[in-house]
Amino acid sequence: MDWVKIYSFDTQYQAELTKGLLEQNEVKSVVINAKDSLFLIGEYELYVQQDDEKKAIAIVDEYKGLTKIDSFIMRGPIERLKDVLEDAGINSVIKTSKNPRYVLDNYELYVNNEDTKAALPYLTGEKLEGWQLIKTCFRTRQARFRVELLNEVHIPCIVIKKRDVNFMKQEINIYVKDEDAEAARQTVQNLDGWTKIQEHDSLGTAEINETHLGKQGIRCIIEKKGGKYVLFVENDNEEKAIEIVKSLASWRLLETYTDTIEADYAAALLENSGIQAVTVARTDLSLMVDIDLYVEEFKLDEAAEILKNISATENE
């Protein structure tokens, strides 16, 4: 299928944000760095498949003049950041992003392009006066569970997705008001209502089991304690979770992707073929996000053959 360029951007930040916007609307896209490597001039070009051109342009046009600075799957933390910005004279707007691949909506905070620089010190916490950072997470659902714990004890919070120098999501920071900081830290540390069921030496292994349990409707929290990655589940699900974890086969890495949509697509293909598959996102030393696709060890060869056949079919 042919690819067509729909927009050019001066910065990688704008290009990557627009790429993410299209992916949320199930439009596959790619960013090409067209800058001259010697003189560093040129642009970042955004391409989509030809069949998606009109849809992609319509989506991007709706958001022209705006820059997304934050997002979360719960509205409260985003509204509080909006209030802080408004008090500082920075106009912002919340847009709701719906994606049929996800159950929950995503609430996104935008400012006018010209206000992006003024908003940046608030996103880093530098100007977030009266608020303290009490927890850093690396997956959205892990942040969500902590926010829900804070909500249960009526502690308001702000959630900010911090990005690295390449504008990739690096960490998710949870802030609370100064007067609530001590109680908030105790709340997220004590994990009242949650029970430890397992510990792992590596984060990847813990995330595989967390993802698998999530498919069974069991929510998990991962905490690093004493060099181990400890898996917690809600008290009511303790017995069920332990039985599921005991029954899990060994998992093997099948493939690594740099595109979330491609990874999810491959996992869905395998699930439709009766092969359990789990994707785990990780950040490598160059700060690029990779998505590892795991399958049960005894299904490794069969899974590899399925993806090979699919790839061959699509390339015909």
ZATINU-103335 format. One record per residue: x, z, y of N, C-alpha, C in turn; residue in three letters. Coordinates in steps of 0.05 Angstrom, whole numbers, plus 5000, padded with zeros to 4 digits. Example, Ala and Ser with C-alpha at 12.3 -4.5 7.8 and 13.67 -1.06 7.14 Angstrom:
BEGIN
526451564886524651564910526451564934ALA 525751424955527351434979525851575001SER 
END
This chain:
BEGIN
501750004976500050005000501850005025MET 501149845046502749815070502450065088ASP 504550125102504550345121504650225149TRP 503150345168503150255196503750485214VAL 505150415236505750625256503350655275LYS 502450905279500150945297500951085323ILE 503151235323504051375347507051425347TYR 508151455370510951535374510951795391SER 512951965385513152215400515952265410PHE 516252405432518852465442520252695427ASP 518552865415519753105401518753115372THR 520453225355519653265327517353465325GLN 517253655344515153855343512353725344TYR 511953545364509453415367508853235342GLN 510853105332510452925309509653085284ALA 510953305279510353465255507653595258GLU 506853685282504253805285502053605280LEU 502453355290500453145286500253065257THR 502553065244502553005215500953225200LYS 501353475208499853685195496853665200GLY 496153585224493353545231492053335213LEU 493453115209492452895192492152995163LEU 494153145153494053245126491653425121GLU 491053585142488653765140486153605136GLN 486153355146483853185144484152975122ASN 486053045103486552875079487352595085GLU 489052565106490252315113493252345109VAL 494352205090497152215084498752075105LYS 500952205115502552085136505552165132SER 507252025146510152075145511352045172VAL 513252215179514652205204517452075200VAL 518051875216520651745214522251805240ILE 524651905236526351955259527751695267ASN 526751585289527851325299529951365320ALA 530951605324533051655344535651525335LYS 537151425353539751315348541651555342ASP 542951545319544651775311546951825329SER 547851625344550151665362549351755390LEU 547351625401546551685428544151875430PHE 542851935407540552115406538252025425LEU 537851755425535551655441533551525421ILE 531151495430529151385412526851575409GLY 525251545387522851695384522451775355GLU 520551955351519552035325516951875320TYR 516951715299514751535294513051635271GLU 510351625275508451725255507051485242LEU 507251475215506151255200503851365181TYR 501851195177499751255158499351005141VAL 497951035119497350805102495250635117GLN 495450375114493850185129490850245127GLN 489850325104487050375100486050615116ASP 487950795124487251035138487651015168ASP 488450775178489350745206487150825225GLU 484750725223482650775242481851075242LYS 481651185218480951475215483151645228LYS 485651585223487851735234487851725264ALA 487551495276487551465305485251625318ILE 482951625305480651775315481152075315ALA 482452165294483052455292485052535313ILE 487252375316489252445336488252435364VAL 486552235370485452205397483852445405ASP 482452575386480852815392482553045403GLU 485153045395486853275402488953195423TYR 488552965436490552875456490653075479LYS 493153125489493553305511493753595503GLY 493453655478493453935468495753965448LEU 496854205448498954285428497954525413THR 498054505386497354735370499654935370LYS 499055185376501155385377500855605356ILE 498455625344498055825323495555755307ASP 495355875283493055835266492956055245SER 490456115236490156305215487356275203PHE 486956375179484356335165482356545172ILE 482956725191481056925201481056895232MET 478756905243478456845272479457075290ARG 478957315282479657545299482457545309GLY 484557525292487357535302487957305321PRO 486657075318487156845336485756895363ILE 483357015362481957065387483457275404GLU 484757465391486257665407488757545420ARG 490057355407492257215419491257045443LEU 488956925439487756765460487256935485LYS 486257185480485657365502488257435517ASP 490457485502492957555515493957325532VAL 493757075522494556845538492856805562LEU 490256845559488356815582489057015604GLU 489757265596490457465615492957385630ASP 494657225617497157135630496756875645ALA 494256775647493656535662494156275646GLY 494356295620494856065603492255995589ILE 490955775596488455695584488955595555ASN 487155675537487355595509484555545498SER 484555415475481955355462482355385432VAL 480255495418480355525389478655295377ILE 479855165358478454955343478355035314LYS 476154975301475855035272476454795256THR 478354825238479154605220477954655193SER 476454455183475154475157476554275138LYS 477254365114478454195094477154235068ASN 476054025056474554055030476254165008PRO 478954155011480654264990480854564990ARG 480054695012480254975015477555105020TYR 477155345010474655495013474255585041VAL 476455695053476355815080477055615102LEU 475755645125476355485148479055585160ASP 480255425177482655495190482055495220ASN 482755715234482255735263484855685277TYR 484855475294487255375306487155415337GLU 489355515348489555565376491155355390LEU 490055225411491355015425491655085455TYR 493854995467494155005496494654725506VAL 494354685532495054425544498054375540ASN 498754125536501554065531503454185551ASN 502654175577504354275598504654585597GLU 502954725582503155015580504655115556ASP 505554925539506855005514509355175519THR 510955105539513355255545512755535554LYS 510555565570509855825580508756005558ALA 507555885537506356035515508456125495ALA 510755985494512756045474513656335473LEU 514256465496515156745494513156935482PRO 510656865483508557035470508656995440TYR 509256745431509356695403511756815389LEU 513956855404516256985393516157285395THR 514057385409513757675413515157785437GLY 516757615451518357695474516557805496GLU 514257675501512457755522509857885512LYS 509857945486507358065475507458365480LEU 507158435505507358715514505058875504GLU 505659115494503559295484502959255455GLY 504359065442503959005414506559035399TRP 506459125374508759155357508558995331GLN 510758885322510858745297511058955274LEU 509058945256509059145234509359025206ILE 509058765204509358645177509958345180LYS 511758245163512357965161511657865133THR 510157655131509457535106510357245106CYS 510357125082511356845079509256665067PHE 506856765061504756605052502156695066ARG 500456495073498156555089496356765075THR 495856725049494056915036495157195034ARG 497857215033499057485033498557625060GLN 498757465082498057575108495157655110ALA 493457485099490557535100489857795087ARG 491057855064490358105050491258355067PHE 493458335080494358555098492458585121ARG 491558365133489758375155487158505146VAL 486158435122483758565112484058865109GLU 486458955100486959235098486759375125LEU 487959245146487759345173484959355183LEU 483459145177480659135185479059375174ASN 479659445149478159665135478559925150GLU 480859965163481260215178481060165208VAL 479759935215479059875243481559855262HIS 483659735252486059685268486159385275ILE 485759315301485859025308488758925307PRO 488958665301491658545299491758265310CYS 494158165314494657895321496457775300ILE 495957535291497557405271498857155284VAL 501557135282502956905294504756785273ILE 504356525269506056375250508556285265LYS 510756405258513256335271514556095257LYS 515655915274516855675263519855675269ARG 521355535251524255525255525055305274ASP 527655245277528555055296527654775289VAL 526854725264525854465256522754455256ASN 521554675268518654695271517254705244PHE 518654805223517354855198516455145197MET 514155205185513155475183515155645168LYS 516055855180518156015168517156295160GLN 515456415177514456675170511856725186GLU 510256915176507756985189507857275197ILE 507857325223508157595234505557715242ASN 505257975235502858125241503558335262ILE 502158325285502558515307500058685310TYR 500558945318498359125325499059255351VAL 497059375364497559515389499459755384LYS 500959815405503060035403501860285392ASP 499560365401498360625393497460615363GLU 497160385352496260355324498560305304ASP 500960275315503260185298503860365274ALA 503960625279504660805257502560805235GLU 499960815243497860805223497760545209ALA 498360325223498260065211500460035190ALA 502860125196505060115177504460265152ARG 503260505155502460665132500360515115GLN 498560385129496360245114497460015097THR 499359855108500359625093502359715072VAL 503559955076505460055056504060205033GLN 501960355039500560505019498860335000ASN 497860115011496159934995493860084980LEU 492460244995490260394983488160204971ASP 487360254946485460084933486759874916GLY 489459874916491059674901492859814880TRP 493259694857494859804835497159624827THR 499459744823501759594813501359514784LYS 501759254777501459174749504059044738ILE 505858964755508258824745510358814767GLN 512858784758515058734777516958524766GLU 518158374785519858144778522458154793HIS 524558034782527158014795527057804817ASP 525457594814525357374833522657334845SER 522557254871520057204884518556974872LEU 520056764863518756534851517056614827GLY 518056784809516556864785514157024793THR 514457204813512157354822509957174833ALA 510756974848508856784860507456614839GLU 508856544818507556394796505256554785ILE 505756814778503656984767501457044788ASN 502257074813500257114834498356874836GLU 499556634836497856394837496056364813THR 497156424790495556394765493256604765HIS 493756844773491657044775489556964795LEU 490456844817488656764838486656554827GLY 487556384809485756184797483656324780LYS 484156564771482256714755480556894773GLN 480756864799479157024817480257304823GLY 482857344817484057604821486157584844ILE 485657734865487457734888489857914883ARG 492157824892494657964888496158004914CYS 497558224916499458274938502258304926ILE 504158164939506958194930508458354950ILE 509858564941511458734958514258754947GLU 516258744964518958774955519659074957LYS 520359194934520959474933523359524916LYS 525559634927527959694912529159454899GLY 529059224913530358984902528558834882GLY 526258934876524358804858521958694873LYS 520658494863518258384874515958484857TYR 514358664870512258814855509558684860VAL 508058644839505458514840503258734839LEU 501458734860499258924861496658764859PHE 494658884846491958774846489958994854VAL 487558914862485559114869484859284845GLU 484359534849483959724827481959624806ASN 479759514815477659424797478559204778ASP 480659064785481658844769484158904752ASN 484859164752487359234738487459144709GLU 485459224694485559164665485458864660GLU 483758724674483458434670486058294678LYS 487358384700489858254708492058304688ALA 492258544677494358604658494058424633ILE 491558394624491058224600491857934606GLU 491157834630491857554636494857514638ILE 496257704650499157684653500457694625VAL 499457864607500557874580500257614566LYS 498157464571497557224557498956974568SER 500257014591501556784604503956684588LEU 504156424585506356304571508756294590ALA 511056214579513456174596512955924613SER 513855934638513455714656516055564661TRP 515955304663518355144668517854964692ARG 519954924708519854744731519654454722LEU 517554324731517154044723518153854745LEU 517453904770518053724792518153874818GLU 519653774837519853894864518953684884THR 517253764903516153584923516853684951TYR 516853504970517153584998514553545013THR 512453444999509853395012507753554997ASP 506353725012504353905000502153744986THR 501253524999499053364987499953244960ILE 502353144959503353024934503453234912GLU 504453474919504653694899501853774889ALA 499953804908497253884900495953664883ASP 496453414890495353194875496453194846TYR 499053234843500253234816499053464800ALA 498853704813497753934799494853884790ALA 493253754807490453694800490353494777ALA 492053294777492153104755492653244728LEU 494553424728495253574704492953754695LEU 491753894715489454074708487253904696GLU 486753664706484653494695485253394667ASN 487853404660488653324633488953564615SER 488053794624488054034607490754184607GLY 492454134627495054264628495054444653ILE 495454704648495554894670498054844687GLN 497654834713499854774732499754964755ALA 502155044766502255224788504355114808VAL 503555114834505455024855506455274870THR 509055274876510255504891511955384913VAL 511255454938512755354961515155534966ALA 517355424973519755574980521355435002ARG 523055595015524755485037527655485028THR 528955255028531755245019533655315042ASP 536255295037538255385056538255215082LEU 537254975080537054805104534454845119SER 532855045111530355115123528154905119LEU 528554725100526454535093524654655071MET 522054605073520254715053519954535029VAL 520454635005520054484981517754614966ASP 516354454950514154554933514854504904ILE 515254714889515954694860513354684844ASP 513254504825510954474806511854584779LEU 510454784770511054914744508754854724TYR 509554834698507554804677508554984654VAL 506655034635507455194612509655054596GLU 511455204585513855094573513154894551GLU 511254964534510654794511509054534520PHE 508354524545506954284556508754114573LYS 511254194575513054064594513353754589LEU 513853674565514253394559511653234563ASP 509453354555506853214558506253174588GLU 506753384604506153374633507953164646ALA 510453154639512352964650511452674644ALA 510452634620509452364612507052284628GLU 505252474633502752414648503552324676ILE 505252484690506052404717507652144717LEU 509152094697510651844695508751604693LYS 506751634676504751414673503151374698ASN 502451594711500951564737502551414758ILE 505151494760506851374779507251074773SER 507451004748507850724740505350564747ALA 502950684743500450554749500050494778THR 500850704795500450674824502450474836GLU 504650424822506650234832506149954824ASN 504149904806503649634797502349464819GLU 
END
